[in-house]
Amino acid sequence: MAKGWRTVNIRETRLHDLNNIYENDRKRPKNQEFSGWLDNLLFVYAEFQKELKQYGPFIEYKDANENIIYLYDHRIKQSVDVYINGKKKELQCQADERTDCLHVGFCYAIAEVYKVLIEHGFKEPKIKIK
């Protein structure tokens, strides 16, 4: 093993999923090996976590049900409900009364919320954060 590297164990299914992402990553250099690609992916994630810990998220995801996403905004110190409009395929923020605020944008980045949105027939979001 090369100096500075360490072996880790992951589930075969996870490795298979990561390898599929690696194979389809059009942004990676063509000569980049899987281990280097994965190391870079983990580096980006670790840096993101450091920044998040240092500056702290001001919006916190609480829960989601069939048509409401529950958040807490630490800036305004209150709960914020974001409603899912399945017919219009959009999210509506109760606090800002908008479909393109930070709360709505935050919702699109939460994996659990995205699953609920897909169940409502949502496609790739097209929002403008102002």
C-alpha positions in Angstrom: 0.0 0.0 0.0 1.3 3.5 -0.8 2.4 5.8 2.0 -0.4 8.0 3.2 -3.2 5.7 2.0 -5.3 3.4 4.1 -7.7 0.5 3.2 -11.3 0.8 4.3 -14.2 -1.6 3.9 -17.5 -0.6 2.3 -20.6 -2.6 1.3 -20.4 -4.2 -2.1 -23.7 -2.6 -3.1 -22.3 0.9 -2.1 -19.1 0.2 -4.1 -21.2 -0.8 -7.1 -23.3 2.4 -6.8 -20.1 4.5 -6.5 -18.5 2.8 -9.4 -21.5 3.6 -11.6 -21.3 7.2 -10.6 -17.5 7.2 -11.3 -18.0 5.6 -14.8 -20.7 8.2 -15.7 -18.8 11.2 -14.3 -18.2 13.3 -17.3 -16.3 16.0 -15.3 -13.5 13.7 -14.1 -10.3 13.4 -16.0 -10.4 10.3 -18.3 -7.1 9.0 -16.8 -8.3 9.3 -13.2 -8.5 6.0 -11.4 -11.4 5.1 -9.1 -9.4 5.5 -5.9 -8.3 9.0 -6.8 -11.8 10.0 -7.8 -13.3 8.6 -4.5 -10.6 10.3 -2.5 -11.5 13.6 -4.1 -15.2 13.0 -3.5 -14.5 12.3 0.2 -12.3 15.4 0.4 -15.0 17.6 -1.0 -17.5 16.1 1.5 -15.1 16.5 4.4 -14.5 20.2 3.5 -18.2 20.8 3.3 -18.8 19.3 6.7 -16.0 21.5 8.2 -17.5 24.6 6.7 -21.0 23.6 7.9 -19.7 23.0 11.4 -17.8 26.3 11.4 -20.5 28.6 10.1 -23.5 26.5 11.1 -26.6 25.9 9.1 -29.2 28.5 9.8 -32.0 26.3 8.4 -32.6 23.0 9.9 -34.7 20.2 8.4 -37.1 18.7 10.9 -39.5 16.4 9.0 -41.7 15.9 5.9 -45.0 14.4 5.4 -47.2 14.0 2.3 -47.5 17.7 1.5 -45.6 19.7 4.1 -41.8 20.1 4.8 -41.1 21.2 8.3 -38.0 23.4 8.8 -36.6 25.6 11.5 -34.9 28.9 10.6 -32.4 29.9 13.3 -32.0 33.4 11.9 -35.7 34.3 12.5 -36.0 31.8 15.4 -39.2 30.1 14.1 -40.5 27.1 12.4 -41.2 27.4 8.7 -43.5 25.2 6.8 -43.0 24.6 3.1 -46.0 23.3 1.3 -45.8 20.9 -1.6 -48.1 21.7 -4.5 -48.3 18.5 -6.5 -50.6 20.0 -9.2 -48.3 22.9 -10.0 -45.2 20.9 -9.2 -43.8 23.6 -6.9 -43.0 24.4 -3.3 -44.5 27.3 -1.5 -42.9 28.8 1.6 -45.3 29.8 4.3 -43.0 32.3 5.9 -41.9 34.1 2.7 -45.0 33.4 0.7 -42.8 32.6 -2.3 -41.7 29.7 -4.4 -38.1 30.8 -4.9 -36.8 31.7 -1.4 -33.9 30.1 0.5 -36.3 27.8 2.4 -37.6 26.4 -0.9 -34.0 26.0 -2.3 -32.9 24.3 0.9 -35.7 21.8 0.5 -34.4 20.7 -2.9 -31.1 19.7 -1.3 -32.5 17.3 1.3 -32.5 13.7 0.2 -35.5 12.7 2.3 -37.5 15.7 0.9 -36.5 14.9 -2.6 -38.0 11.4 -2.2 -41.3 13.0 -1.2 -41.1 15.4 -4.2 -40.5 12.5 -6.6 -43.6 10.8 -5.2 -45.5 13.9 -6.1 -44.2 13.8 -9.7 -41.6 16.5 -9.4 -38.8 16.6 -12.0 -35.5 18.5 -11.8 -36.1 21.7 -10.0 -35.8 25.0 -11.9 -35.7 27.7 -9.2 -34.0 31.1 -8.9 -32.6 32.0 -5.5 -32.7 35.8 -5.1 
